[in-house]
Amino acid sequence: MENYYIISLQMIKYLCITSEEEYQKLVNQYLILNIESLKYISQTRSFNKIIKIAEELV
């Protein structure tokens, strides 16, 4: 699960995803976490906060 979390954050960072709608399109095409799982693991309800977490990812 941790691996999918990292992959999901990397997709947000490298593809410059800025909205939940854009992310949802990726979920349908790639094996990454859905938005609710991503929010749960990140312990936030804000997608903008998830984007900030992704940007800080090394």
C-alpha positions as CSV (number, residue, x, y, z in Angstrom):
1,M,0.0,0.0,0.0
2,E,2.9,2.3,0.8
3,N,4.3,1.7,-2.6
4,Y,1.0,2.8,-4.3
5,Y,0.9,5.9,-2.1
6,I,4.4,7.0,-3.3
7,I,3.5,6.2,-6.9
8,S,0.3,8.2,-6.6
9,L,2.1,11.2,-5.2
10,Q,4.8,11.0,-7.9
11,M,2.2,11.0,-10.6
12,I,0.7,14.2,-9.1
13,K,4.1,15.8,-8.9
14,Y,5.5,14.9,-12.3
15,L,2.3,15.5,-14.3
16,C,1.5,18.8,-12.4
17,I,-2.0,17.6,-11.4
18,T,-4.0,20.5,-10.0
19,S,-7.5,19.2,-9.5
20,E,-9.3,16.1,-8.3
21,E,-10.9,15.7,-11.8
22,E,-7.4,15.5,-13.4
23,Y,-6.3,12.9,-10.9
24,Q,-9.5,10.9,-11.4
25,K,-8.6,10.5,-15.1
26,L,-5.3,9.0,-14.0
27,V,-7.0,6.6,-11.7
28,N,-9.0,5.2,-14.6
29,Q,-5.8,4.7,-16.7
30,Y,-3.1,3.7,-14.2
31,L,-2.8,1.4,-11.1
32,I,-2.7,4.2,-8.5
33,L,-4.8,4.9,-5.4
34,N,-8.3,6.4,-5.8
35,I,-8.8,9.8,-4.4
36,E,-10.5,8.6,-1.2
37,S,-7.7,6.2,-0.3
38,L,-5.1,8.9,-1.1
39,K,-7.0,11.3,1.3
40,Y,-7.2,8.7,4.0
41,I,-3.5,7.8,3.9
42,S,-2.5,11.5,3.8
43,Q,-4.9,12.1,6.7
44,T,-6.5,15.1,5.0
45,R,-9.7,15.9,3.1
46,S,-8.0,18.6,1.0
47,F,-6.6,17.7,-2.4
48,N,-4.6,20.9,-2.3
49,K,-2.7,19.6,0.8
50,I,-2.0,16.3,-1.1
51,I,-0.6,18.3,-3.9
52,K,1.7,20.1,-1.5
53,I,2.8,16.7,0.0
54,A,3.5,15.5,-3.5
55,E,5.6,18.6,-4.3
56,E,7.7,18.0,-1.2
57,L,8.4,14.4,-2.2
58,V,12.0,13.8,-3.2
